[in-house]
Amino acid sequence: MKNLMITTLLVILLTVSANAQLFRGKPDASSISFFSKSPLEDIDATNKKAVIVLKTTTNDIQFGVPMISFKFRKPLMEEHFNENYVESTKFPTCTFKGKINETIDYTKDGEHKVTSKGTMNLHGVSKEVEADGTIAIKGNEITIVSTFKIKVADYGIKVPSLYVKNIGEVVDVKVNAVLIPFEKK
């Protein structure tokens, strides 16, 4: 699965023109998390294995998130998430491919409120997603912070009636990514 995401990243890199400025997620400095509020027990998990790429000349942004890499506070929650809900072996990766709408001068330090729009594929279902966030530029690092909501049912994730009160219908997703320039080795 990790090899698939690395291969995907390499394909993206090979299709980028030589003069494009490409940034990638800094290892272990980016996370994607979610939170589900429910009457019986809140559910939250964090994933630090996402592959994130930003092409600053076009504002194109892409994420690849290995579903099995979400870590929960309880092992049983993690097991149910992977086996019963997102079916991580059948649908190993969640992807987002989109564009940041605002024009940003990535050569100048500063913070910018942004919106992005793109297609997220989760559990084999592709849906348009719009999100608000901020981009902070400091030196050679770009930090992206965004939160948005998704409806579990929109992605064909079925919750057994026995557990319907345990899992919220809407999940809050948070992206906190630190990006650095991509360097060919």
N, C-alpha and C positions, 0 to 999 in steps of 0.2 A: 504494500500500500504506500509506504514511504517512497519506494522507488517510482511508483506511478506519479506521485506528486512532484518528485524531482524531475522526472521525464517531462511532465507537463510544463514545469518552469523552464526547462531548457528549450522546449519548443517555442514558448513565448519569447525567450531571449533571442533565439535564432531568427524570429520574424521581425524583430525590432531593428530599425535602421541604425547605422553606426553613430549618427549624431544625436540620437535620442538619449535622454537622461533617464536611467532606470534605477529605481530603488527597490530594495527587498526587505522583508522583515528581519530585524536583528534577532539572531538566535536567543531564545529564552527571555526576550524582552517584549514579547507581544502575547496578548491573550484574547480569546473570545470566550465569553461566558454567557450563561443564561440563568434566568430565575423564573420560577413558576410558583405563583401564590395559590394556595389551596386551603380549604377549611381545616383539613386534618394535619397536613405537614407541608411546609414550603420545600421546594426542590431547587437546588442550584448546583451548577457544575462549571468547571473552567477547563479550557483547552489551551495549551501552550505550544502546540505542534503545527499550527496553521502555517501555510506557505502564502505569503502576501507579496504582491508585486504592484508597483505604481510607476507608470510611464508619465513623467511630468510634462513632456512636450504635448501630450494629447489628453491628459487627465484620466486616462484609462486606469482602472484599478481592478485587480483580481485577487480572489481568495480561494484557497483550497484547504478544507478542514477535515482531517481524519476523524470520523465520528467515534472511533474506539478510544481516542485519546482524551475524551472528556473525563475529568476526575470528579467524583462525588464524595461527600463526606461519609457516606455509608456504602460499603461494597455491594449490598443487595440492590440499592438504587441504581448503581452503575450496571449491574448485571441485567436488571429489568430494562433499563434504557437501551442497552445494546441488543439484547435478545428479543424483547417483546415489542418495543416501540419503534425505534429507528432502524432496527434490523441491520446492524453494522456490517455483517458479513455479506448481505445482499446489496446494501447501499453504503459502501465504505466511506464515501466522501461527500461533503456538502460543498458546493461551489458558488461563488458569486462573481459575476462578470459585469462591470458597469463603468460609469463615468462620473467624475466629480463635475458638477454643473458650473461652478464659478471659475473665473479666470484668476489664477494665482501666480505671483512672481515667486518662484521657488528659490531664487537667488538671494532673497532678502529675508532676514529674520522677522518673525512676527506670528501672530495668531489670527486665523481666519475662520469665520463661521461658514460652513459649507453644507450643501445638500448633494446627495448622490442618488442615481437611479440606475437600476440594472436588473439582471435576472439572477435569482437564486434558485439553485437546484438542490432540493433536500428530499430524501426518501424517494428519489426517482421522479419527482414532480417539479417542474419549473414554473416560477411565478415572478411577476414584476415586483420589485421592492424599491421603496424610496426611504431614505434615511437622512436625518439631520446630524450634524456633528461639527467638530472643529479640527483644523489642521494647524499645528504649531511647528514653525520652522526655526531651528536653532543650529547654526553652523551646518554641518553635514548630516544632521538628523531631522527627520520629519516624524512628528507624532500625530497619529490619527486617533480620535476618540469619537465614537458614535454609539447611539442607542436606538433601537427600533423594536417594534413588536411584530410577532408572527402568530397566526392562528394555527394550532397544531392540525386541525382538520383540513386546512387548505393544502397540506402536504400529504394527505392520505395516511396520516399516522392515526391509527385507531387505538382508542383507550377502552379496554373492556369495561362493561357497565359496573362490574364489581369495584373498579378503581376510579370511576369517574369523579368522585369527590376528593381523590388524592392528587389529581393532576389538573392544573388550571387549563382552561381552553386557550388562553393567550399567554405566550411566553415572551418575557423581556430579554432581548439579546443586547449584549454590550461588546463593542470592539475597542480594544486599547492596544494600538500597534505602534512600535517604534521602528522606523525604516531607515536604512543606511544605503549609500550608493552601492550599486552592484559592481563588483570588480571581477573581471575575467582572471582566472588563475591559470 
